[in-house]
């Protein structure tokens, strides 16, 4: 477990809940759309780096990232100064 996970156990639980929800939504989508064409496309995408994904797939991944960012934002409630400091620390 990371230091951050130990310091923010509520955030860890919220992200774990989101991870399960995201996985279960994906599994429902897969089972509802199970065709040989889709399976081949998903297999290709599974091994493809993000940078090489088609733009619609990247946009779907960005939406997932936005959902994660919302959870983090609600839990951390950083002010602008703290956001700027975080950006400096991670190089954004």
C-alpha atoms as an extended CHARMM CRD file, in Angstrom:
* protein
*
        92  EXT
         1         1  UNK       CA              0.0000000000        0.0000000000        0.0000000000  PROA      1               0.0000000000
         2         2  UNK       CA              1.3240000000        3.4550000000       -0.8550000000  PROA      2               0.0000000000
         3         3  UNK       CA              1.8560000000        6.2510000000        1.6680000000  PROA      3               0.0000000000
         4         4  UNK       CA             -0.9410000000        8.1800000000       -0.0310000000  PROA      4               0.0000000000
         5         5  UNK       CA             -3.3230000000        5.2270000000        0.3910000000  PROA      5               0.0000000000
         6         6  UNK       CA             -2.4860000000        5.0920000000        4.0840000000  PROA      6               0.0000000000
         7         7  UNK       CA             -2.9300000000        8.8580000000        4.4780000000  PROA      7               0.0000000000
         8         8  UNK       CA             -6.2010000000        8.9790000000        2.5290000000  PROA      8               0.0000000000
         9         9  UNK       CA             -8.1050000000        5.7470000000        3.2570000000  PROA      9               0.0000000000
        10        10  UNK       CA            -11.4730000000        7.2960000000        2.2990000000  PROA      10              0.0000000000
        11        11  UNK       CA            -10.1230000000        8.3120000000       -1.1050000000  PROA      11              0.0000000000
        12        12  UNK       CA             -8.6980000000        4.8120000000       -1.5430000000  PROA      12              0.0000000000
        13        13  UNK       CA            -12.1360000000        3.2960000000       -0.8820000000  PROA      13              0.0000000000
        14        14  UNK       CA            -13.8490000000        5.7210000000       -3.2540000000  PROA      14              0.0000000000
        15        15  UNK       CA            -11.3440000000        4.8920000000       -6.0050000000  PROA      15              0.0000000000
        16        16  UNK       CA            -11.7310000000        1.1650000000       -5.3540000000  PROA      16              0.0000000000
        17        17  UNK       CA            -15.5050000000        1.5590000000       -5.6150000000  PROA      17              0.0000000000
        18        18  UNK       CA            -15.0370000000        3.4290000000       -8.8850000000  PROA      18              0.0000000000
        19        19  UNK       CA            -12.6410000000        0.7600000000      -10.1940000000  PROA      19              0.0000000000
        20        20  UNK       CA            -15.2350000000       -1.9360000000       -9.5450000000  PROA      20              0.0000000000
        21        21  UNK       CA            -18.0070000000        0.1420000000      -11.1100000000  PROA      21              0.0000000000
        22        22  UNK       CA            -15.8780000000        0.8410000000      -14.1830000000  PROA      22              0.0000000000
        23        23  UNK       CA            -14.9690000000       -2.8330000000      -14.5390000000  PROA      23              0.0000000000
        24        24  UNK       CA            -18.5770000000       -3.9800000000      -14.1620000000  PROA      24              0.0000000000
        25        25  UNK       CA            -19.7960000000       -1.4120000000      -16.7330000000  PROA      25              0.0000000000
        26        26  UNK       CA            -17.1440000000       -2.6780000000      -19.1520000000  PROA      26              0.0000000000
        27        27  UNK       CA            -18.0890000000       -6.3090000000      -18.5540000000  PROA      27              0.0000000000
        28        28  UNK       CA            -21.7820000000       -5.5500000000      -19.2010000000  PROA      28              0.0000000000
        29        29  UNK       CA            -20.8040000000       -3.7200000000      -22.3890000000  PROA      29              0.0000000000
        30        30  UNK       CA            -18.6620000000       -6.6570000000      -23.5220000000  PROA      30              0.0000000000
        31        31  UNK       CA            -21.3350000000       -9.2640000000      -22.8800000000  PROA      31              0.0000000000
        32        32  UNK       CA            -24.0130000000       -7.1190000000      -24.5260000000  PROA      32              0.0000000000
        33        33  UNK       CA            -21.8310000000       -6.5640000000      -27.6240000000  PROA      33              0.0000000000
        34        34  UNK       CA            -20.0710000000       -9.9020000000      -27.9470000000  PROA      34              0.0000000000
        35        35  UNK       CA            -19.2840000000      -10.4240000000      -31.6420000000  PROA      35              0.0000000000
        36        36  UNK       CA            -16.2050000000      -11.8200000000      -33.3410000000  PROA      36              0.0000000000
        37        37  UNK       CA            -15.5150000000       -8.4050000000      -34.9190000000  PROA      37              0.0000000000
        38        38  UNK       CA            -15.6700000000       -6.6560000000      -31.5560000000  PROA      38              0.0000000000
        39        39  UNK       CA            -13.4750000000       -9.3060000000      -29.9520000000  PROA      39              0.0000000000
        40        40  UNK       CA            -10.7970000000       -8.8140000000      -32.6080000000  PROA      40              0.0000000000
        41        41  UNK       CA            -10.9450000000       -5.0200000000      -32.2440000000  PROA      41              0.0000000000
        42        42  UNK       CA            -10.7560000000       -5.2120000000      -28.4470000000  PROA      42              0.0000000000
        43        43  UNK       CA             -7.7940000000       -7.5980000000      -28.6510000000  PROA      43              0.0000000000
        44        44  UNK       CA             -5.9480000000       -5.1670000000      -30.9250000000  PROA      44              0.0000000000
        45        45  UNK       CA             -6.7100000000       -2.2340000000      -28.6510000000  PROA      45              0.0000000000
        46        46  UNK       CA             -5.7200000000       -4.1950000000      -25.5620000000  PROA      46              0.0000000000
        47        47  UNK       CA             -2.1000000000       -4.3050000000      -26.7160000000  PROA      47              0.0000000000
        48        48  UNK       CA             -2.0390000000       -0.8640000000      -28.3300000000  PROA      48              0.0000000000
        49        49  UNK       CA             -0.3670000000        2.0400000000      -26.5010000000  PROA      49              0.0000000000
        50        50  UNK       CA             -2.7080000000        4.8870000000      -25.5980000000  PROA      50              0.0000000000
        51        51  UNK       CA             -0.9050000000        7.2120000000      -28.0120000000  PROA      51              0.0000000000
        52        52  UNK       CA             -1.8470000000        4.9590000000      -30.9390000000  PROA      52              0.0000000000
        53        53  UNK       CA             -5.5190000000        4.5080000000      -30.0800000000  PROA      53              0.0000000000
        54        54  UNK       CA             -8.1520000000        5.9790000000      -32.3970000000  PROA      54              0.0000000000
        55        55  UNK       CA             -9.4230000000        9.3760000000      -31.2170000000  PROA      55              0.0000000000
        56        56  UNK       CA            -12.9100000000        8.0860000000      -30.1710000000  PROA      56              0.0000000000
        57        57  UNK       CA            -11.2800000000        5.4920000000      -27.9080000000  PROA      57              0.0000000000
        58        58  UNK       CA             -8.9470000000        8.1160000000      -26.4380000000  PROA      58              0.0000000000
        59        59  UNK       CA            -11.9550000000       10.3310000000      -25.7490000000  PROA      59              0.0000000000
        60        60  UNK       CA            -13.6600000000        7.4580000000      -23.9190000000  PROA      60              0.0000000000
        61        61  UNK       CA            -10.5010000000        6.9900000000      -21.8250000000  PROA      61              0.0000000000
        62        62  UNK       CA            -10.4000000000       10.7360000000      -21.1010000000  PROA      62              0.0000000000
        63        63  UNK       CA            -13.9730000000       10.5420000000      -19.7920000000  PROA      63              0.0000000000
        64        64  UNK       CA            -12.8900000000        7.7390000000      -17.4520000000  PROA      64              0.0000000000
        65        65  UNK       CA             -9.9510000000        9.8900000000      -16.3060000000  PROA      65              0.0000000000
        66        66  UNK       CA            -12.3410000000       12.8070000000      -15.7160000000  PROA      66              0.0000000000
        67        67  UNK       CA            -14.4940000000       10.6090000000      -13.4720000000  PROA      67              0.0000000000
        68        68  UNK       CA            -11.4250000000        9.6560000000      -11.4460000000  PROA      68              0.0000000000
        69        69  UNK       CA            -10.3540000000       13.3090000000      -11.2230000000  PROA      69              0.0000000000
        70        70  UNK       CA            -13.8170000000       14.2350000000       -9.8790000000  PROA      70              0.0000000000
        71        71  UNK       CA            -13.4370000000       11.7080000000       -7.0600000000  PROA      71              0.0000000000
        72        72  UNK       CA             -9.9570000000       12.9670000000       -6.1980000000  PROA      72              0.0000000000
        73        73  UNK       CA            -11.0620000000       16.6020000000       -6.4070000000  PROA      73              0.0000000000
        74        74  UNK       CA            -14.0090000000       16.0400000000       -4.0480000000  PROA      74              0.0000000000
        75        75  UNK       CA            -11.8250000000       14.2560000000       -1.5150000000  PROA      75              0.0000000000
        76        76  UNK       CA             -8.8130000000       16.5740000000       -1.5790000000  PROA      76              0.0000000000
        77        77  UNK       CA            -10.6330000000       19.9040000000       -2.0070000000  PROA      77              0.0000000000
        78        78  UNK       CA             -7.4060000000       21.6990000000       -2.9400000000  PROA      78              0.0000000000
        79        79  UNK       CA             -7.3430000000       25.4650000000       -3.2390000000  PROA      79              0.0000000000
        80        80  UNK       CA             -5.6000000000       27.1770000000       -6.1730000000  PROA      80              0.0000000000
        81        81  UNK       CA             -2.2750000000       27.5520000000       -4.3690000000  PROA      81              0.0000000000
        82        82  UNK       CA             -2.2510000000       23.8580000000       -3.4660000000  PROA      82              0.0000000000
        83        83  UNK       CA             -3.1700000000       22.9330000000       -7.0500000000  PROA      83              0.0000000000
        84        84  UNK       CA             -0.3000000000       25.0510000000       -8.3760000000  PROA      84              0.0000000000
        85        85  UNK       CA              2.1020000000       23.3940000000       -5.9340000000  PROA      85              0.0000000000
        86        86  UNK       CA              0.8790000000       19.9410000000       -6.9790000000  PROA      86              0.0000000000
        87        87  UNK       CA              1.3060000000       20.8100000000      -10.6620000000  PROA      87              0.0000000000
        88        88  UNK       CA              4.8690000000       21.9580000000       -9.9680000000  PROA      88              0.0000000000
        89        89  UNK       CA              5.6290000000       18.7260000000       -8.0920000000  PROA      89              0.0000000000
        90        90  UNK       CA              4.3440000000       16.4540000000      -10.8600000000  PROA      90              0.0000000000
        91        91  UNK       CA              5.5570000000       18.5960000000      -13.7480000000  PROA      91              0.0000000000
        92        92  UNK       CA              2.2660000000       19.6990000000      -15.3010000000  PROA      92              0.0000000000
